[in-house]
Amino acid sequence: MFLNIRKLQDKSWSFWIKVALAIVLLLPIFIGVVLFIRSLIVLEAVGIHDLLLTSSWRPTRGEFGFLPFIVSSIWVTVLGVIITAPICLFSALYLTQYGSARLLRFMQPVIDILAGIPSVIYGVWGVLVIVPLVRDYIMPLFGVQGTGFSILAGGIVVAVMLIPFVVNILIEVLRTVPVELTEASLSLGANKWQTVKLVVLRRAFPGIVAAFGLGLSRAFGETIAVLMVVGNVLAMPNGVFDPGYPLPALIANNYGEMMSIPMYDSALMFAALILLVVVMMSNFLSRSLIVILEKRI
């Protein structure tokens, strides 16, 4: 009797675990299907080519060119990751390889606090600090004048938001490198930097790629903070000092008031679909690269 109850409990838990796994696996597909269905109106009326490769945005005339929004999103994302990458990597290396255990214990709660700050706070900080910094100090260095609301301001704010997220992942990745490997390298006469460069970074490289891949996906979808500092000007940006209008900002600015216009609503659903596809492709490519790198180590 007791044995039968145990078997029934095991089967029950196994069933619910499988259900939870199925939900996790099917949820992105379900979201994508819903967004695609809601996007069919604008896809059928305008066409995928004109939606992705034209820059004319005149909703009253049925013209929905997403190219300026896509380019702005790419500018902000790439700039944010470029700024973030060296800061995060060197910080994680110092905390795990050079700093004391006490310093690491002190810094981890600080990093967690930074990661938990709402994005709107970063946006307000960007308006009060980063935008004037770009306008009054960085732009004049290059002989450019402007309001400071620009791709550069958005990239800096995104970089600051990504730092705690990526540093946390890198710390965990670097801590997985076996101590025996570093001790063996040091015992053979290598100095600390040679050990870090040739042993630690080499062993942790797939995890480092994964961390920056996740950071890239996170940066592409940032909304409120970027919306507040990037300018939201509907034009094709030609440089980091130009204002931009990323896809998340387009959705956040227009969705509520445009739900009553079917074509406009469908266009915003298509913008969300683009974000979902880009994030999923980024994660897939990162995972594929990790598998390739792990085979080479």
C-alpha positions in Angstrom: 0.0 0.0 0.0 2.7 2.5 1.0 4.7 1.5 -2.0 1.8 2.2 -4.4 1.3 5.6 -2.8 5.0 6.4 -3.4 4.7 5.4 -7.0 1.6 7.5 -7.5 3.3 10.5 -6.0 6.4 10.0 -8.2 4.2 9.8 -11.3 2.3 12.9 -10.3 5.4 14.9 -9.7 6.9 13.7 -13.0 3.7 14.7 -14.9 3.7 18.2 -13.4 7.4 18.7 -14.1 6.8 17.7 -17.7 3.9 20.1 -18.0 6.1 22.9 -16.6 8.8 22.1 -19.1 6.3 22.1 -21.9 5.0 25.5 -20.9 8.5 26.9 -20.9 9.3 25.4 -24.3 6.0 26.4 -25.9 5.7 29.9 -24.4 8.0 31.7 -26.9 6.3 29.9 -29.8 2.9 30.9 -28.5 4.0 34.6 -28.1 5.5 34.5 -31.6 2.4 33.0 -33.2 0.1 35.6 -31.5 2.3 38.5 -32.7 2.5 37.1 -36.2 -1.3 36.8 -36.4 -1.7 40.3 -35.1 0.8 41.5 -37.7 -0.9 40.0 -40.7 -2.9 43.1 -41.5 0.2 45.3 -42.1 2.1 42.4 -43.7 -0.6 41.8 -46.3 -1.1 45.5 -46.9 2.5 46.7 -47.1 4.7 43.7 -47.6 7.7 42.5 -45.7 10.2 44.1 -48.1 8.8 47.6 -47.7 8.3 47.2 -43.9 11.9 46.3 -43.3 13.8 48.2 -46.0 12.1 51.5 -46.4 12.3 54.6 -44.1 9.0 56.3 -44.9 6.8 56.4 -41.8 3.5 57.9 -42.7 0.7 55.9 -40.9 -2.1 58.1 -42.3 -1.0 57.1 -45.8 -0.4 53.5 -45.0 3.4 53.8 -45.2 5.2 51.9 -42.4 8.9 51.8 -43.0 10.7 50.3 -40.0 14.3 50.9 -41.2 15.0 54.0 -39.1 13.7 52.2 -35.9 15.8 49.1 -36.7 18.9 51.1 -37.4 18.5 53.1 -34.2 18.0 49.9 -32.2 21.2 48.4 -33.7 23.2 51.6 -33.0 22.1 51.8 -29.3 22.6 48.0 -28.8 26.0 47.7 -30.4 27.3 50.9 -28.7 26.1 49.8 -25.3 27.7 46.4 -25.6 31.0 47.9 -26.9 31.1 50.2 -23.8 30.1 47.4 -21.5 32.4 44.6 -22.6 35.8 45.8 -21.4 34.4 47.2 -18.1 32.5 44.0 -17.3 35.3 41.6 -18.3 38.1 43.5 -16.4 35.9 44.0 -13.3 35.0 40.3 -13.2 38.6 39.3 -13.7 39.8 41.6 -10.9 37.1 40.4 -8.5 37.7 36.7 -9.1 41.5 36.5 -9.9 43.2 39.5 -8.2 40.9 40.8 -5.5 40.4 39.3 -2.0 37.5 37.1 -1.1 36.3 39.9 1.3 36.1 42.4 -1.6 34.1 39.9 -3.7 31.7 39.3 -0.8 31.3 43.1 -0.5 30.8 43.8 -4.2 28.3 41.1 -5.0 25.4 42.7 -3.0 26.4 46.0 -4.5 26.1 44.5 -8.0 22.8 43.0 -7.1 21.4 46.3 -5.9 22.5 48.0 -9.2 20.8 45.2 -11.2 17.6 45.7 -9.2 17.3 49.4 -9.8 14.2 50.2 -12.0 15.0 51.2 -15.5 13.1 54.5 -15.2 15.6 55.5 -12.5 18.4 55.0 -14.9 16.5 57.0 -17.5 16.0 59.9 -15.1 19.7 59.7 -14.2 20.5 59.7 -17.9 18.4 62.9 -18.5 20.1 64.7 -15.6 23.7 63.5 -16.1 24.4 61.8 -19.4 22.5 64.1 -21.7 24.2 67.3 -20.3 27.6 65.4 -20.4 27.1 64.5 -24.0 25.8 68.0 -25.0 28.3 70.2 -23.1 31.5 68.1 -23.1 31.6 65.2 -25.6 29.9 66.8 -28.6 32.1 70.0 -28.5 35.2 67.8 -28.6 34.1 66.6 -32.1 32.8 70.0 -33.2 29.2 69.0 -33.0 26.3 70.9 -31.5 23.0 69.4 -30.3 20.6 68.8 -27.5 22.5 65.8 -26.1 19.5 63.5 -26.7 21.3 61.1 -29.0 22.3 57.5 -29.8 25.4 58.1 -27.7 23.4 59.0 -24.6 21.2 55.9 -25.1 24.2 53.7 -25.6 25.8 55.0 -22.4 22.6 54.5 -20.3 22.2 51.0 -21.8 25.8 50.2 -20.9 25.4 51.3 -17.3 22.2 49.1 -17.1 24.0 46.1 -18.5 27.1 46.3 -16.3 25.6 44.6 -13.2 23.8 42.0 -15.3 26.8 40.9 -17.3 29.3 41.2 -14.4 27.2 38.8 -12.3 27.2 36.2 -15.1 30.9 36.7 -15.7 31.8 36.2 -12.0 29.9 32.9 -11.9 31.6 31.8 -15.2 35.1 32.6 -14.1 34.5 30.9 -10.7 33.8 27.7 -12.5 37.4 27.5 -13.8 39.1 24.7 -11.7 41.7 26.1 -9.2 43.9 23.2 -10.1 44.4 24.6 -13.6 45.6 28.0 -12.3 47.8 26.4 -9.7 49.4 24.1 -12.3 50.1 27.1 -14.6 51.7 29.1 -11.8 53.8 26.1 -10.7 55.2 25.8 -14.2 56.6 29.4 -14.0 53.8 31.5 -15.6 53.1 34.8 -13.9 49.6 35.8 -12.9 48.6 37.6 -16.1 49.8 34.8 -18.3 47.8 32.4 -16.2 44.7 34.6 -16.5 45.1 35.1 -20.2 46.1 31.6 -21.3 44.3 29.4 -18.8 41.4 31.2 -17.2 40.1 33.2 -20.2 40.7 30.2 -22.5 38.7 27.8 -20.3 35.9 30.3 -19.6 35.7 31.7 -23.1 32.4 29.9 -24.0 30.8 31.2 -20.9 32.1 34.7 -21.6 30.5 34.5 -25.1 27.2 33.5 -23.5 27.3 36.4 -21.0 27.7 38.9 -23.8 25.1 37.2 -25.9 22.6 37.6 -23.1 23.7 41.2 -22.6 23.1 41.8 -26.3 19.6 40.5 -26.2 18.9 42.5 -23.0 20.2 45.7 -24.6 18.1 45.3 -27.7 14.9 45.3 -25.7 15.6 48.1 -23.2 12.7 50.5 -23.4 12.0 53.2 -20.8 15.5 54.4 -20.0 16.5 54.5 -23.7 13.2 56.2 -24.6 14.0 59.0 -22.2 17.5 59.9 -23.5 17.7 58.9 -27.2 15.6 61.7 -28.6 12.8 59.8 -30.3 13.2 61.7 -33.6 11.9 59.9 -36.7 14.9 60.1 -39.0 17.7 57.8 -40.1 20.6 58.2 -37.7 24.0 58.8 -39.4 26.2 58.8 -36.3 26.2 58.4 -32.5 25.5 62.1 -32.0 22.2 62.0 -34.0 18.9 61.3 -32.2 17.3 58.0 -32.8 14.1 56.1 -32.3 14.5 52.5 -31.3 11.8 49.9 -31.8 11.0 49.5 -28.0 10.5 53.3 -27.8 8.2 53.2 -30.8 6.0 50.6 -29.1 6.0 52.3 -25.7 5.2 55.7 -27.1 2.3 54.7 -29.4 0.7 51.5 -28.4 -2.0 52.6 -26.0 -3.5 55.4 -28.1 -3.2 53.6 -31.5 -5.1 50.4 -30.6 -8.3 51.8 -32.2 -6.5 52.0 -35.6 -6.2 48.4 -37.0 -3.3 49.1 -39.4 -1.3 51.1 -36.8 -2.0 48.5 -34.2 -0.8 45.7 -36.5 2.4 47.7 -37.3 3.2 48.0 -33.6 2.6 44.2 -33.3 5.0 43.7 -36.2 7.6 45.9 -34.3 7.2 43.6 -31.3 7.6 40.6 -33.6 10.9 42.0 -34.9 12.2 42.4 -31.4 11.2 38.8 -30.5 12.9 37.4 -33.7 16.1 39.3 -33.1 16.4 38.3 -29.5 15.7 34.6 -30.3 18.2 34.7 -33.2 20.8 36.3 -31.0 20.3 33.6 -28.3 20.4 30.9 -30.9 23.6 32.1 -32.5 25.2 32.6 -29.1 24.3 29.1 -28.1 25.6 27.7 -31.4 28.9 29.6 -31.0 29.2 28.2 -27.4 28.8 24.6 -28.6 31.5 25.2 -31.3 33.9 26.8 -28.8 33.4 24.1 -26.2 34.4 21.4 -28.8 37.6 23.3 -29.5 38.7 23.5 -25.8 
